[in-house]
């Protein structure tokens, strides 16, 4: 608990105000013994800096997983590798490859998987890690041993789950904040004397804002000086503040501006949520954490109208924004006291600073200090913004995945304008009852998650253990039947939206639709980083932008289209467009390897 509070924003603020006298790290304690591997013979006295840094031929730092156990959890299932630990323990050369090597391997690759399996085996014994020394005498800071509790990969499963849950809840609130506005549209029309399209702009601008935000927040979180927490906590604080004037504003233009800004400052959950999961979970089990995170993001917009509709009917349209504040406030307080930094690069950067101060060895550096030497944050950010769009326009596979996910996302958000046209006029539902229909999306999301988790547990993970990573297109297999189900469910919903057909028929179609689209998105979100691992973060940001841009347009054109051509015909139009996705997905499965072989960006 002490480590959690120290590493959280509150603990870091206290450290800053007390000049690191409170919530100290081990390196700052008076009795700390600096590992001998961080001294430089002939240039550093063994008793440098008040004698706190001593040469020790064998140092072993007491390690636990935070609850008295040693790195328990999912990784222990790779226990069959434990027979290699005796060799590792006696081989100094092997020791030097156990720690920071994970941060130097490319994510989502076979190399990363092998590295994590070796680390998991090594955690069965607390093996000291010898840091690498470069040819010019620089010592690269690393974890002290394979069970170092500062490494997020070594946290106990309870701590990982608690941190992941905080990010999931944050994601839920921000996504819920988009659609919770829908129930207020009627009241906004009445108060400001505007039309339906103008009222729906409040939803569209919010979605556009959290599509643009990742282009800034994603590259910022990859700069170790900032890490994950600074973009998280700073933007979330601004998001929280913006909710108050949004609930009080008496001007339509001001309301729209505030909605856009709220989406923009709430977007780090899109930009960095998956990266935070990757920081904590090994590649083999990362899909479980990411799938759950995506479930919160997918289900939240569906629950927004349900949460706000009855309150808006009972009170007024401003209550939907107060509800966002009531959900956001407690999560922000939880973050302030319980959200630690998860980026290994940032943690090791700060450790290098402390070791230099405590040991007097000025040649201790973190790997990121070496890698980013001479690079300005502006240059890093510009490359992160330009590169994903360059790849998208030059690589057909990336173009297809971006356009197809954008199409599915736009259809999803168009339903927020469609449901009031179906369940009110055709079935006589009031505003609150119409909001309950959105729960069908949540049910479909849970169903899709159960199917995908079963696929991971019974097929994918056992196959990876046996055969390693197969060709990247192998990950698209669950999507191959799902694309047919997605299109058929759209047509079924459109043509059962009829007063002569029971309303439950359409709800069942929506459940099937949600389950299929959940599976499709999971497959695509795994395929992209595995095919383009070195550009994964930036490509996710560009994918977010494309999805949000399409959704922005869909929110504005959905109402007029469905009102003019009818529900059946309108849904048939988007269903027809989704047929192109069926063709594209199957072509990508069979010819994706050839496309990647011709691409200068992809991993073949």
N, C-alpha and C positions, 0 to 999 in steps of 0.2 A: 504493500500500500504506500510505503514511503517513496519508493521509486516512481510509482504512478503519479503521486502528487508533485514530486520534484520535477518530473519531466513534462507535466501539464503546463498550460499557459500561466496559471496562478503561481506555480512553483518557480517558473522562469522569471516572472515579474518580481517575486520576492528576492530571488538571487540577484537580480539587477539592482534593486533598491538597496540591498545590504552588501553589495560588492562581493557576492559569492560567499558570504559568511554563514548564510542559512541555506539549508538544502544542498549540502556539499556533495560532490561526486567523490568516489574513492580516491582519485588522484589528488584531491585537495585536502584529504585528511592528514593530520600531522604524522601518523604512523605508517603512511603509505610507502611501500617498497617498490620502487620503479623496477620493472623487469629488466634484467641485465641486457636483453637483446635491444633495448632502446638506448643503451649507452654506446659511445663511440670510443673504443680504446685508443688512447693517445691524444684525444681531443676533449675528453670529458672526465672529470674527476669522479671516482666512485661515490664520493660523498658530497656531490655538488648540491647546491641549494639547501643550506641548513642541514645537511646530512640526511635529507629525506630520500635521496635517490641512491640506493646501494646496489653494488654488484651482487647478484644472487645467482649461484649456479643452478639452483632449482627453485623456482618460485611457483607456487600453486595458489591461486586465488579461490577462496571458498565460493562455490557456485551452487545456486539452487534455482528452481524454476519459478520462484515467487511464492510458492505455497509449500515449500519443503520437499518438493520432488525435483527430479532432474529431467527437464525437457520431455515431459510425457506427451502422449497424444498421437495424432495421426502418423507422424513420422516413424513412430515405433513399429508400425506395421511393416517397415522395411527391415525388420530385425534379421532377416536372413543374410543381410550383408555384414552382420556383426563379426563374422569370422575373419574379416580383414583388419579388425582393429588392432590385433596384436602386431601385425606387420607395420601398421601406421605408427604405433607407439614406439617402435624401435628404429624407425627410419626417419632421420632428421630431414632428409630431402622431401619426404612425403609431408612432413609437418608443415613445411613452408608453403604448401599449396592448399591448405584447408580453409582459410578464413576469408579474406577479402576477395579471393578468387571468384566467389559467387557474384560479387558486384562488378567484376571485370569480364564475366561472361555475358553474352548477349541474351536478354530475356527470351523466353518461349522457344528455346533451341535445345537440341539433343545434348549439347555441351553443358547447358545449364542444368538439365535433368541429371546427368551423370555427376556433376559437381554436388548437387543437393543430396543425391543418394550416398555419396561418399561422406558428406558431412553428417547425414543422419546416422550412418554406421559409427562414425567417430564420436558421436555424442554419448555412446554407451560407456565411454571412458573419457575423463576430462583430460584431453591432450593439449599441452601447451602449444601455441602457434608461434612460430618464429617469423617475425616480419621480414619482408624482402628489403634488401639494401641495394640501391642502384649503383651503377658504375661510378657516379660522381659523389658517392657517399651519403646520399639521402636515404633515410629510413622511412619506409611507408608504413604508417600506423595501421594496425590490424586489431582484430579481436584478440584478447589475451589467451583464450583457449577455446576449444570447440563447444563448451557449455557456457560461454560468456553471456550473462543475463542482459547485457546491454544490447545484444543482437536480437532484433524483433523475431527472427526465426526461432530463437530459443525460448521465447516467452511460453509460459504455461498455456494450455488450451483455454483455460478460464479467462486469462488475461487477453488472449487473442480474440476470443469471442466477445468479451466486453467492449474492447476497442472497436471491433467490427460492427457491433450492434449500434454504437454511437454514430458511426458513419452511415449505417443503414437508416437510422431514425432521422438524421439530418437530411439524407436524400429523400426520404418519404415526405418530410415537411415541405421541402423546396418544390418537389414535383406536385404535391397536393396543392400548393399555393397557386399553381397555374389554373387548375380547373375549379377550385373552390369559388372562383369568381363567377362561374357560369350562372349559379343561382341568383346572383345579384343583378344580372343584366336587365331584367324587367324593371327593377327599381331604378337603375341608372337611366334607362330610357325615359321613364316618367319624370325623374328629377331634372335631367339636363335637356329634355326635349329633343332627343336624337333618334336615329333609326336603328334597326337591329344590327346592321353591318358595323355602324360606328360603335355600338355597344360591344360587339364581339372583338373589337380592336384591342380591348384591355387584355383579353386572353392571348391574342396573336402577338402583341408586343412583348408580353412576358416570355412567351416561348422563343421569340426572336432574341431576346436578351440573354437567355441561358443557352442559346446557340452561339452567340458571339463571345460570351465570356471565356469559354475554354481556350480560345485562341490566345488569351492573355494568361489565364491561370495555369494552364498545362505547362508551358515552358517555364513559368516562374517557379513552379513546384519542383522542377528538375534542377534548379540552381541550388546547390547545397547550402548556400548562405541563408536562403529562405526556407527550404525544406517543405514539408507538407503543412505544418501547423500554422506558419505565418499567413499564407494565403487563406487557409481555412478560417482561422479565428478572426482575422481582420475583415474579410469579406462578409462573414456571417454576422459580425457585430453591426456592420453597415446595413445589411439586410434586415436585421431586427429593428434598427432605428427607422428604416424607411417604411415599415409597416404602419407606424403610428400616424404620420401625415397622410398616408394612403387612406386610412380609415376616417380621417377628419376633413379631407380636402373637399372644397365646394366649387371646384372648377374642373370641367371635363378635360381640358388640355393638361392641367396639372396631374389629374388622375392617370392619364395615359403615360406621361413622362415617368411618374413614380412606378407604374407597373413595369415599364421597360427596365428601369434601374434595379428594381427588385429582382427581376429575372437575371440580369447581368451579374449582380453581386451574390446571387444564390447559386450560380453555376459551378463553383469549384467542386460540388458533389459529382457533377458529370465529368469534369476535367481530371480529378485526382482520386475519386473513390476507388476505381479499379487498381490504380497504382498503389494505394495504401494497402489493399488486400494482397497485392503481389509482394509488398515489403514483408508481410508477416507469414504468408503461407507458401509452402514449397510448391513447385510447379505441378507436381502430380495431383495435389489436392486443392490447388487454387480454384478450379472450376466450381467446387462446392461453395466457396465463399463469394465468388463473383456472381454465381447464379442467384444466390440469396439476395445480394445487393441489387442485382437487376430486378428481382421480384419486387422489392420495395419501390424501385423507380417505376416499374410497369403498373403496379397496382395503385399507387398513390393518386394519379390523375383520375382513376375511376372512382375512388372514394371521396374525392373532393366535393362533388355535387351532393353526395349522400350526407356528408358532414354538415354542409352549410344550408341545404334547402329548407329544412324545418325551422331553423333559427331565423332565416331571412323572412319566411312567411310569418312567423310569430312576432318578429321585431321590425327590422328594416334591412336594406341592402348592405349597410356598413358592417353588419355583424359577421359577415364572412371574413372580413379582414381582422376583426378582433379575435376570431377563432384561430387565424394563422399566428397571431401574437401569442395566444395562450399555448399553442403547441411549440412555438419557437423558443420562448423564454426559458422553460425548464431544460431544454436540450442545450441551449447556450451555457447555462450555469453548469450543467454536467460536463460539458466540454472544458470549461474554464478550470475545473478541478481534476478532471480524469482523462483528458485526451493527451497521450504522450506522442512525441515525435516518432515516426515509423521509418523514415528514410535512412537507410544504412549509411549513405554518403554523408548526410548531415550529421549523424551521430558520430561518425569517425572524424569528420572535420573538427567538431568541437573537442573530441578526445585529443586530437593532435595539438590543438591550442593549449589544452591543459597540460599535456605531457611536456611541451616546450617550456611552459612556465615553471613546472615543478622540477624538471630535470636539468634545465639549462642547456639542453641539446637543441640548438636552433635548426638542426638539419632533419628534424622530424617533420614529415609532411603527410597529408592524406593523399590518396590517389587522385581525388577530384582537384586538389590544388595543383597537381602536376598537369592533369588533363586540360584544365581551364586556364592555365597560365597564358596571359596575353589576350584572352577573350573577354570582351565587355558584355554585361548583361543585355545591352541593346543588340549586339551582334548575335548572341544566342537566341534572343527572342525573335529577331527578324528571320533567322534561319528556320526556327520552329514554325513560324507563320507561313512562310513562302514554300518550304519543302513539301508539306502535305498536298498542297494544291498543284504543285509541279508534278508530283507522283500521280495524282488523280487524273490529270489531263493527259499524261503520257502512258499510263498503264491501264489497259482495258478492264482488268480484274478489279482494281480499286474503284474505277469509275462505276462498274456495275454494282458492286456491293454498296457504295455510297448512294447511288440512285435508288436501288431496290429498298434499302432500309429507310431512305427518305420517303419513298412511296408508302411503305407500310405505316410509318409514323404519321404521315399526313392523313391516311385513312382513319387511323386511331383517333386523332384529334378532330377530324371532321364529324365523328359521332357525337361530340359534345353539342353540335348544332343540329344534328339529325334527331336525336332522341326526343327533344321537345316537340318536334314536328310529327313524331310517330305516336308516342304514348299519351300525349295530351289530347290532340284532336281525334285520333282513331279509337283510343280505348278509355278516354275520360279520366286519365290519371291527373292528380294535382301535382304541384311542383315537388313536394316532398316524395310522393310515390314515384315520380319520374326519376328522381335522384337515386332511389333504391334499385332501379334497373341497372345502374352502373356496377352494382355488386356482382353481376354476372361476369364482368371482366375480371374481377378478383378471383372468382371461382375458377375461371378458365386459366388464370395465371397459376394458381395452386396446382391445378391438374397438369398443366404443362411442366411445372417444376418437378412434380412427382415422376412424370415420364422421363424427363431429362436426368434426374438424379438416379433413376433406375438404370438408365443407359450408362451413366458414369460408373456406377457401382458394380453392375453385373457384366459389363462388356468392355468399356473403354479403359478403365484403370487396370484390370487384369491383362488386357491386351498389351498395354504399354509396358507393364512389368515383364511380360514374356518376350515381346518383340521390339521394344523401344518405340520411338516415334515413327509412325508410318508417314507416307507422303501427306502433305498438308490437306489435300482434297479429301482425305479419309474422314476428316472432322465434319465434312458437309453431309455425310450420309443420313443423319436424322432429318435434315432439311429436305431431302429429296421427296419423301412422301408428304411432308408437312406443307410444301408449297401448293400441292393439289388441294389439300384440305382447306388451306387459307382461302383460295379462290372460290371453291365450292361453298364455303360457309358465308362468303360475302353475297353471292347470288341468292343463297337460301334465305338470308336475312332480308334482303331487298324485296323478295317476292312473297314473304310471309308477313310483311308489314302491311296488313290488310285487315280491315274491320271484320271481315268474314272469317279470319283465321285467329285462333286464340293467341293472346299475347305471349303465352309461355313458349310458343314455337320460336318466336324471334329471340327470346332469351336463351334458349338452348343453342341456337345458331351462334349467338354472341359468345357463349362459353367455349364452343368448338373453335371459333375464330381466335379467341384470346390464347387458347392453348397452342394452336398451330403457330401463331406469330411469335409467341414466346420461344418456342423451339427453334424457329428460323433465326431469330436474332441471336440466340446463344451460339448457334453454329457459325454465323458470320463473325461475331465478336471474338471467336477463337481463331477462325481462319485468318483474319487480317493480321494479328500480331505474329502468328506463326510463319506467315509468308513474308512479312516485312518487319522482322523483329527490331531492327535498329531504328525504325521510324514509328514504332508502335504508338507511343504517346501522341505524337503529332497527327498520325492518321486517325486516331480516335477523336481528336479535337476537330479535324476536318469533317469526320463523319457526323459528329454532333452538330456542326454548323449546317451541313446539308440537310439533316433530318429536321432541324428546327426551322430552316428557311422554307422547306416544303410545308411543314406544319403551319407556319405563319400564314402562308398563302391559302392553305386548305381551310383554316378557320374562317377566313374572309369570304371565300367563294362557295363554301359548302351550303350555307343557308340559302343564298339566292338560287343556286343550281337545283337543290332538292325542292325548293318551293316552286320553281318554274316547270321542271320536267317531271316531278313526282319522285317518290322514294324508290320505287322499283327500278325505274329507268336511271335515276341518279347513281344508285349503288351498282347497277349493271355497268355503268361507264367505268367506275374505278375497278370493278371486278374484271372488266375486259383488259384494263391496263395491267392488272396483276398477272394475267396470262403470260405477258412478256417476261415476268419474273420466273415463271415455271421454266420457260425455254432457257433463260439466262442461267438459272441455277444448275440445270442439267448440263449445259454446255461448259460451265465453269468446272463442274465435277470431272468431266471427261477430258477437257482440254486445258484446264488450269495449269497443269505442269508445263505444257508447251508455252503458255503465255509467260509463265514465270521464267522459263529458260531464256526468253527473248528480252526480259526486263532487266535493266541495270540496277533496279532498286530491290528486287525480290531475292529471297533466299531459295535457291533451287534444291 
